[in-house]
Amino acid sequence: MPLFNVSRNPLKQEKECFAGRSAEALLKEITQKVIVLQTESLNILHTIYQEMEKENIFFIDHNQVLPEQEEFLKDYFLQYVNPALVTIILSQDQSQDLSSNKAFIVVTLDLDSEDESGEKLHALIEIPKEIKRFIVLPKGENGRQYVMMLDDLIRYHFKMIFSFFKYKKIEAHMVKITRDAELDLEEDVSKSYVEKITVSVKDRMISDPVRMVYDKEISDDTLA
């Protein structure tokens, strides 16, 4: 996934941060290292998936659901997930603050209009933090244990979530925004480490957005 910095309050270029380098140069170096680490983490995750399959444990997405799994997934969605979902329909006439430390599914619907105007509708679905990220499905007849990610479960039930809209195509992409989490432990020696971290965590809820991560397949107009 590519990274895109969205800081509203960028660090001053003339400020020296470390070893005489500017904040801008240091930020570029950090970003390059983060991208390398992200790639490494994805490779490790792929290896874990392969090892799990050797133990007869398989991850499935919304396109791989078997007929015998549909009822279980529907019941789970209606009982646990749907009541906790927050879906926001985006409008150009109304601003929306999307800069919280949360993950979203950005949904684009190509509306089925009679005049074929190509009208699109954009919506955001907030991924609930209080619900388990992994859904363990009943074992199949072949003894395989299936697991599904929460966001894939949500995608699988788009027809239910957007049943009020008539559309001919629907796309969805993950987006996550991170706020500034800078913490200076050497500042104000009168406070303990616990106090400093407590204040920092609270400040993070209102600090500046500094990074936006999004699916590389997302369209330009949806990203805009």
Buried (B, 14 or more C-beta within 10 A) or exposed (E): BEBEEEBEEEBEEEEEEEEEEBBBBBBEEEEEEEEEEBEEEEEEEEEEEEEBEEEEBBBBEBEEBEEEBEEBBBEBBEEBBBEEBEEBBBEEEEEEEBBBBBBBBBBBBBBEEEEEEEEBBBBBBBBBEEBEEEBEBEEBEEEBBBBBBBBBBBBBBBEEBBEEEEBEEBBBBBBBBBBBEEBEEEEEEEEEEEEBEEEBEEBBEEBEBBBBBBBEEBEEEBEE
